[in-house]
Amino acid sequence: MNQNTLYAESANISELTESFKKFFLNDSSESALQYRKLTNQVAGYISEQISTQKQAYSGKSPQALTTQIADFEMFPKDGTPLETLLEHTRDLIINNNISVYHPNCLAHLHCPTFVASLTAEMIIAAFNQSMDSWDQAPAATMIEQAFCNELCRVYGFDNQADATFTGGGTMSNFMGLLLARDHFSQQHYNWNIQKKGLPPEASKFRILCAEFAHFTVAQSASILGLGENAVVKIKTNDFEEEVSALEDTIFKLRAEGLIPIAYVTTAGTTDFGKIGQIGNLAEMAHQHGLWFHVDAAFGGALIFSEKHKYKLAGIHQADSVTVDFHKLFYQPISCGAFIVKNKQSFEYIRLHADYLNPESNEAFGILDLVYKSIQTTRRFDALKPFLSLQHIGTEKFGEMIDYTIALATSISDLLEADPHFELATRTQINAVVFRYLPEGEHSVQVIDDVNNAIKTQLLLSGKAIIGQTSVNGKAYLKFTLLNPMTEKSSIIDLLEEIKRTGLKEMLNN
Ligand SMILES: *Cc1c(COP(=O)(O)O)cnc(C)c1O
């Protein structure tokens, strides 16, 4: 017998496995008790922190955090009791998180989360189902598929459409452009990229989008082997996409011997919350044989708003759509979806692994979702929006979206009327871009510097996390007003704080 066999059969082996048990969730009553006790302890820390945190951030500097982390030996030989460890975790992490629940957390599409989705996270983590194959996630597979089917219906697609969950907008945009590229090659050159790699014509492929499209369009082009230079950015009119500019660009590229393969429209630009005329853009793209992808990472949630869903009119004409649940759907990270109009398109990425999704499974009606994902092991994230929407209902959810848009509109009005501020443009969702204007005449540089300083001062003091961006090369500030619990008065207070900080900066320089 070899060493290993001896080890596994030694007399005190049950003592050994017993000693492992307390580290896992298992069928013993001690385990159940410990799990409840520890989750209670954590729940206590979390709710205490959220209810007592006065600021959006503790204000700890990067250096102070590094010092605090240095107290931990990263890979200790001996373990620490979890109760103690959780206390340390509270002091280091829980107390120094950005509070996504705080009204002054406004920089990004970074959302507070629904309680229903937090209970879903507990279930997802505890049962650890994996969505790649049915034998790792039977009920979860069926729920995800049912949710995806209805998601397609909600956006107006028929039953030729299908969807999959992704890690977020980045992955969904990547999948859209991956299918666009592979479809174009198959259609026009009878060339299977999955098998043969890029066709000779690929160096002429062009992906079109507006200048304010998300950077992941360029990132996707790069990963897809087309190169970032394959992305042609089209000028907008007051940040909005124009159909005529799309057509002009297609003609111009063709005249140069280049091959436009896809157009990406952004339903809700990250910075300005702008949505183009999706239906008209779709018709133009299709008229010229382009794949039409809608990046609705930001604006996708408007579909549940009776007041604002008209802004997504025509979205069902898309060949593919990005939806991001960890933004305006208030889900914990990560949670996104990718919809494709023709489910056959998933064939471009289908692979079979004998161990995972053997073709024989299909005969039994067993659904292994791995074939439509570029991930293998995958979380059961679908449970989060499923439980949330079951709990809240689409009507109440729609009211939340309506409220945030109304808030952003009313704050935009205030900014427009206040001589200390300049509004960049009117948003169609809830991102508001503006800048502080110090009194008197100042150079562009001085105004840029004071705006950048305001943003950093507020972050490092923990008072507010606000966004920054640039418009025509000038520094601007941004509020992403996606928190439906935020009242107008707290934003007014923050604007006053911004003025005070701006004034102080001007006096100091
Ligand atoms: C946030 C965002 C993305 C990227 O999505 P992630 O979920 O961060 O990967 C893509 N497009 C738009 C318009 C976005 O706002």
The ligand as an ORCA input file, in Angstrom:
! r2SCAN-3c Opt
* xyz 0 1
  C     -21.230     50.330    -16.876
  C     -21.341     50.275    -18.337
  C     -20.743     49.232    -19.066
  C     -19.857     48.209    -18.400
  O     -20.597     47.389    -17.576
  P     -19.947     46.632    -16.315
  O     -21.122     46.039    -15.661
  O     -19.255     47.668    -15.502
  O     -19.016     45.611    -16.852
  C     -20.954     49.186    -20.425
  N     -21.698     50.134    -21.037
  C     -22.269     51.152    -20.381
  C     -23.073     52.167    -21.130
  C     -22.109     51.262    -18.999
  O     -22.665     52.290    -18.336
*
